[in-house]
Amino acid sequence: MTGFRSGGARSAPARAHPEHRRRHTLYFLEHAARQRPVHLDTDIDMTRIEAHRSARRAAGGRYSVVTYLLHATGRVLHRHPEANAVLVPGGLFGLFGLRGPRTLRFTEVTAKLALDRTVDGERTVLSALLPALESASLDEIQRRVDRYRGPDTERLAEFRGVRLLGRLPVPLGRLAFAAALRDPARRPGVFGTVAVSSLGHRPVDGFHSSGGTAITLCAGRVVDRPVVREGRLAVAPVMRLGLTFDHRVVDGGTAADVLGDLKHELEGFDDGAEEDGTQPLVRGAGADLRP
């Protein structure tokens, strides 16, 4: 029914929001729809990491939880190159059985870190690339993360392509996005080799997403939960870690190994320093990882 009035007041028309700031996300989602995602998750005992963070704060510095996750991701994927890879389509020749799809493995681990930012008053997602994680220290990773979380992030030179995609007409934007991803060997510098996202600063325990890479990691909040150690109930800071893998690139066994290795790396975190307040590394089922 048109022209309906209540109490003599006319309802306000719906407000149109500019879509161009999210066009890069829409192009990405069209690309990611080709994936065959499968989801895994596990709980991570963050006792040692929280102790290390506390020691860092006492010394006047800070490390974010995502920094530890990036640090572990670089080392784990370097040990699992089959998961640090991209699918190379067979193309026309694949139709005739001459050359089917194959995977291209990368020696360097480059994370695509999702950032929740406000651009020109509108909330959007930007993706920052962090290369060479397999050898980067916590300090190096934290400096990169801080740079991308600083003011005017969207004006950084790295996001020039995103700004351009927002200005191009949609047909040209789609072509430009596809062209940037056409060469699989260039994928790390455009899309990264692993996607990492965190909602740990909100009351989110766990979530899953497909980041367009063979492996996507999703970190929830760290919260005290009951755990059992050597048959006894205890309380520990726990984080839910989700892993989504593209089944075209990685099989379930490999993905489970990657997730298990990440759990092992994070729960047994040890930077080699004696003054960080943590005890020597303890491995094994039922081990008490508290300092």
N, C-alpha and C positions, 0 to 999 in steps of 0.2 A: 504494500500500500504506500503510495507516494504522498508527500506533503503532510505526513502525520505530525501532529503537534501535541505536546503534553505541557499543560500549564502555560500555553502561549509561547513557549520557547522552541525554537527550531534546533534539531540536533546538528552538531557540527559535522562537516564532511570528513571522511577519512583522509588522513594525511599521507601523502606519498613520500616514501623515503628513497634517497638516491641509492641505486643499486650498484653503481660503478665501482664503489670501494670494495665490494665483495665479488667482483667478477672473477678475480684470480682464483677465489675459492670455488666458484661454480665450475670454472674450467678444470680445476684439479679434480673435483668430484666426478666429472664426466670421464676423466682419465682413470681414476681409481675404481670406477664401476666395472672395469675389465678384470679386476683382481678376483681371486677365489679365496676369500678370507676365512680362516679358521682361528678360533680364539682359545687361548689357554690363560690360566692365572695361578698365582701362588701367593702365600703370605711371606713377607720378609721380616725377620727379627732385626730391628734397627738399633739394638742396644749398643753395639760397638760404635756405630756411626753417630748416634746421639751423644755418646760420651766424647767422641772426637770433636763434634760440633761445639759442645759445651767448653771443652778445653780451648778451642779456637776463639770462642767469644771471650773467655777469660783473658786471653792474650791480646784482645782488642781487634780481632778480625771476625770474619764470618764465612761460612760455606753453606750454600743452600743444598737442600736434599737432592735437587735435580743435578747438581754438580757431581755428587757421589754416583748418581745413576749414570751420568755421561761417562765418568771415569771408568766405571765397571764395564759399561757397554763397549767402549773402545777396546779394552783388553779381551773381553769375551769373544767379540766378533772377529778379532784378529786370530783367535784360536779356532774359530769356526768360519773359515772363508766361504764355505758352501752356503752360509746364510748371509754373507756380505756380498750379495750378488744381485743381478737384474736379469729378467727374461729378455732374450733377443728373439723376436718373432721370426718365423721361417719365411714370411713374405710369400710372393707369388710362387716361387720355386717349391715351397713347402706343400702346395696343393698337389704337386705331381710327385711327391715323395723324394725329391732331390735333396732338399735341405729343410728339415723341420726346426721347430723352436729349440733353442739351447740357452744355457745360462752363461753370463759373463761375470767372473769373480773379480773383486777389487782387492788390492793389497792394502789400501788405506781406508780407514773407517771414518766416514763423514756423517755426522748426525744432522738431521733436519729438526730443529727445535721449534715447536709451536709456541707462539707468543700471543697473548690476549692483549691487544693494544687498541687505543682510541685514535682514529684518524679523522681529522676535521669534524670532531664531535660525534662520529659514528664508530661504534665498536666493531672490530674486525679481527681476523687472525692473520698474523704475519709469520713467516717461517724463516728462521735464521740458520745458516749453515756453519757447522763447527767441524773443520777437517782435522785429520791426523790425530784422532782421539786415542789411537792405540799407544801413543807415546806421550800424550799431554799430561802434565801434572795437575793436581787439584787447583793450585794457584792460577795456572794458565787457563784452565777451564772456567774458573770463577770470574776471571777478568773478562773473558769473552761474554759470559752470561750477563754480567753487570753492564757491559757496553750495550747489549741489545735490550736490556730492561731500563735503560736510562731515558731521559726526556728526549722528545723529538726523534724517537727511534725510526719512525716512518720516513724521516728525511735522509737517513743514511744512504750512501751510494749503493749499498747492496740491494736496496729495495726500489731502485730506479725502474727495473723491469716490471715490478708490481704496479707502480704508478702508471707506467705506460699502458699496461693491459687495461687499467681502469678507464683510460681515455680513448682507447681504440673502439671503433664500432664492433659489435659482438662477432660478426663473421671474421673480421680481421684479427680480433683477439684470439679466437679459437685457432686460427691458422698459426699465429705467432706462438701460442702455447705449444701446439703440436710440433712446430719446427724446433723449439728449444729442446724437446725430448727425443727428437728423431735419431740422434746418434747415441747409442747406448754407452759408448766409451766416455761421453761427456756428462753422463747422468750425475756423477758425484758432485760436480760443480754447479749443477742446476737443481737437483732434487735430493741430493744426499744419498747415502747407502742404507741408512736406518732412520726411522722416524721416532721421535721421543716427545711425549706430551705429558703434562702434569696438571692435575686439578687438586693437588694436595693442600692448597691454601683455602679450600672450600670443604664443606662437610660431605665430601664424596669419598666413599670407601674404595670403589673400583669402577673401571669403565673400560671399554674397548673401542678402538677406531682403526681404520685402515689408512695408513699414511702414504700409500702409493709406493712403498718400498717392500722388500722381501720380509722384513721384520719391522713391526711397530710396537713400541713399548709405551704403556700408559700407567702412570703412577698416581695412586690415590693418596689420601691423607695418612699421616702417622698418628696413631692413637693407641693408648694403653689397652691391651687385651690380655685375657688369661692364656697362658701357654703351659705346656707340660714338659718338664725337664727331669729326666731320670726318674719318671714316675711321680714327680711332685709338682703341685700346682704353683705357678708363679705369675707375675704380671710383667709384661714387657711392651715396649713401644713397637708396634707392628704396622707395616705398610703393605697394602695389597698392590701387587704388580701384575698388570695384564700384558699378555703378549699376543699379538695378532700376526699370523704368518700367511703369506700368499702361497697357496698350495701348488700353484704353477711352478714355483721356484724351489720351495722347501717342503720336505715331507714332515709328518708329525713327529717322528722319532728325533729328527735333527732339531726341530723347534723345541721339543721337550728338553733335549740336552742343553740348548742355549739357555732356556729358562732356569734349568737346574744349576748351570754354571754361574748365571747371574746371581741366583740366590746364595750360592756358595761364596761368591766374590764379595757381595754386600754384607752378608752376615759375618764373614771372617775378615772384614776390612782391617788392614794393618798398613800404615804408611811408613813403618820402620822406625818411627820416633818413640823414644822412651818417655818423653815428657807429656804425651797426649792424654794420659790418664787411663789408657787401656792396658789390659794384661796381654802377655804373649799369646799368639794365635793358638786357638784350640779347635781341633777338627773332630768330627765323628758324631754319630747319632747320639742324641741326648746330651751333647756337650753344653755346658752353661757358658754362654757367650757374654754374660754380664761382666763388667770390670770388677 
